[in-house]
Amino acid sequence: MTVTDATMNPHPASVDAAMTDVAAAGRKHDAAKRDGRVEALESAKRELQGAVDAARALGAEWGQIGAALGIARGNAYQRFRRKAFGWPSR
């Protein structure tokens, strides 16, 4: 089985666990944003991006990630996709 095959048929329990991690990282990010502490916010941003990347690697879809964060699928894609050509992320 290749890596591509694994993402075509993700294990539901793995994806569910990843969505729990994404939701927790999203809550941590929101709390850091409310607190206004720059260091905590930067750390939370990295943690959230890592959780999203891990979820995508397990085969999670953008709609699932958006639902875990309370945002639309397209917004999740625009915010967390890995950009080509070294473009800065938001």
Residue pairs with C-beta under 8 A, 6 or more apart in sequence:
6 59
7 57
7 58
7 59
8 59
9 59
10 58
10 59
10 60
11 58
11 59
14 58
14 59
15 55
15 58
15 59
15 60
15 64
18 51
18 54
18 55
18 58
18 60
19 55
19 60
19 64
19 65
19 67
19 68
20 68
21 51
21 54
21 55
22 48
22 51
22 52
22 55
22 60
22 65
22 68
22 69
23 68
23 69
24 51
25 44
25 47
25 48
25 50
25 51
25 52
26 48
26 68
26 69
26 70
28 44
28 47
28 48
29 41
29 44
29 45
29 47
29 48
31 44
32 40
32 41
32 43
32 44
33 41
33 44
35 41
48 80
49 80
49 89
52 65
52 76
52 80
53 80
53 82
55 64
55 65
56 65
61 73
62 73
62 74
62 76
62 77
63 73
63 76
65 73
65 76
65 80
66 72
66 73
66 74
66 75
66 76
66 77
69 76
71 79
79 90
83 89
